[in-house]
């Protein structure tokens, strides 16, 4: 059950007026005035166009925007977009926007969205990222239908990615989650997702909300919760995911730290599940991704490769505390070898798992563990892009599949060492 | 005359016998105290050693960097060091107690002074250990941050930070045991000031372009962050 103390009296009054809904679209916001209107319009068009008979609500949990985001959400209409063409909605999609109190961040916003969905008995819940500029109405049925038609509990997105698109996901989080949790989920950091009320209710009941144990990367925590507690995962093909450029984003070290904290925290939290989990299973997928991906100019990673060589030498005494002799020798050899940088899949998998063990054993502060991995991640990314920077999607997909298998091969030894620690 | 000499010799002999008679028991007591003290100190040393082994004390010291410092200085492992310190503190305590029993005026009060010195020595050791821990933490934090921030010569920067923290801790420890306090403080102030001044001059004169690069990196112009070649997420 939802914790009603999360919801203000005014919000409760609005929710009571809305009553039961079939679909709830949640949009957590913080100063997204430049993009949120298009997201709301697309959501409204998606609901009206593909679920004209459904009772629905667009719920905006705002973290205290000072750029008028809540007003824009409230006033956004589809009248001037011309996007609703499939059919006219038979019901009005309600729109509710409310500020939430408590810890700032997406986690608190999602908690409120889940609480509202629980109260409204929503059958399907969709959460959208207000920063995405490429969202189309078709994303709504893509995220809702697996929940309504195939009884999936969590619907993760699939984005078409070029080799240089999102290497933190493709090189690190995806293969690690695949090997650890035993599911071939392409986007564990679900930017957008759909889920069932059952899963939302499960998340709401987790004591981690109150204890502050949920990491900043709440998306990954939800992925882990779903996989570790037997909820049915699904994947759905969406279009390319483009983000607005206007807002200032945190730098790579901060993003990397946040993601690694979330990865480590989830693996600690779900250790009893993943330590005994076998080979990875495929996740059911709906829709198809486009065969061609816009590659863009091939990124110049020469500087990254040179920096990797310098960084490995500089960090050698710290790496000695984290990596085994064999892995450290491999990394050093990769960094100092003449010619193009080659950081093999097996070596990268061993590196990541040994960092995971270092985190688990707390050989140094966990912040230092994550920050020490960053230069190695950049080296691995440079190596991958030197090889596949201009390859087509099929070749890149094969290379990423091979990386995933390398992680799966490395897992049993890491799990054994984890248990000993 | 002969009689006088004979009386003096006899008297000297009597005095010697009296002194020996008086001192011998004390010497025996002193020897006993020292011997018993050695046995107790030795036993304590082994008890402490085994206790620390059981507690995996060396692993903890390795984790906070003390083990590496001892290794670099060609000193025994941490558990052996602690047990040796316990041995010497206990045995020197017994030794001074034994010497005090002899009743030599020149040695009076040594036990009291030693008793006052031991707590200061222990505090100094604690300061040193904490200094090593802080120095290693600062070294590692600086090294990792400097590498990720693309600061030139990260090992030099982090090594300098560690050396400064160690010098500070060493000066504090020496001050605690009041060993050449004035010299230590003066030397520390001069050395620290000289290093800082030297670094400032060197950085100002020779590192202008480096400083510009660092400042450009730390405080990028608006929109610069978006000019990355690709998105990591």
Interface residues (C-beta under 8 A of the other chain):
Chain A: X164 X165 X166 X167 X168 X169 X189 X243 X245 X248 X249 X251 X252 X253 X255 X256 X259 X299 X300 X307 X311 X314 X315 X317 X318 X363 X364 X365 X368 X371 X372 X374 X375
Chain B: X63 X137 X140 X141 X143 X144 X145 X146 X147 X148 X149 X150 X154 X155 X222 X225 X226 X228 X229 X230 X231 X232 X233
